[in-house]
Amino acid sequence: MKFYMAPMEGITGHIYRNAHQHFFHSIDKYFSPFIVANQQEGFKARAINDVLPDHNQGLHLVPQILANNAKDFINTSKKLKQLGYDVLNLNLGCPYGTVVSKNRGSGFLALRKELDEFLEEVFAASITKISIKTRIGKDAPEEFYDLIEIFNKYPLEELIIHPRIQKDFYENQPNLKVFRDALSLSKNPVCYNGDLFDLQAYQEFTQNFSEVDRVMIGRGLITNPGLVDYISRQERLTKEQLKAFHDKLCEDYKGILSGDRNVLFKMKELWSYMITMFTDHEKYAKKIKKSEKFRDYDAAVASLFEEQELMIK
């Protein structure tokens, strides 16, 4: 099985990816949070910093692009090609309103004629190889059967499917019936993404879909950064390992962000996921969330690690 880390805006930037790779060793590909394609000369500073080769040494990184205009995508592809990337990922999965309202991400799935024309143009330009991360539709699962006919026209590096529609966001259950159909219908390699939160969920999925040879994990990995090591190597995450990972992240963010507030914002966002691994974590979560200075934050985190245990399923 190949394991991919899903991109999560605000969390899985190069600081996170490097810290993760330092402590955990079972991820085959990392995907960057999306870069908004444009026809300008340069990237925004944050976008370029995140994908600079010097900031991703030793990682297999695939930059993800958010676009619905072929010329924008091609122009951005050329810039990333110059940085050494030969595979890019098109985001057709983001469900959030600010993206969907501009007919990007999963909003682009509703414009199937335009999507087909977009793909025809970018594949004709042949700048890099292209993979796609997609939902199964915008408004209804049945949309997927038209979408797969479009995807099958093009030689994708792989098709990563999150089997929900845009309107689901992250609610409801992944539509495994449509995903099973995708495995038989797709002419391109298929990767599964969706709700693999722990070892049991992974084992149930692989029992039902033994033919799948690659999975992408997002929220499950952010909650338990050692999840894939546990799945693939039977190495259960320890408090000592998690604390070391946490401390490196914190120090590395301090190196690029100014002031307690900015670093604490990053760490609090991460704790909104990781805290659920601990026993009796509610009061510690409140203390971490209320921390405005590092002395309070550090005390809350230290108490959590000293007084509670990890619950790894």
Buried (B, 14 or more C-beta within 10 A) or exposed (E): EBBBBBBBEEBBBBBBBBBBBBBBEBBEBBBBBBBBBBEEEEBEEEBBBBBEEEBBEEBEBBBBBBBBBBBBBBBBBEBBEEBEBEBBBBBBBBBBEEBBEEBBBBBBBBBBEBBBEBBBBBBEBEBBBBBBBBBBBBEEBEBBBEBBEBBBEBEBBBBBBBBBBBBBEEEEEBBBEBBBBBEEBBEBBBBBBBBBBBBEBBEEBBEEBEEBEBBBBBBBBBBBBBBBBBBBEEBEBEBEBBBBBBEBBBEBBBEBBEEBEEBBEBBBEBBBBBBEBBEEBEEBBEBBBEBEEBEBBEBBBEBBBEEBEBEBE
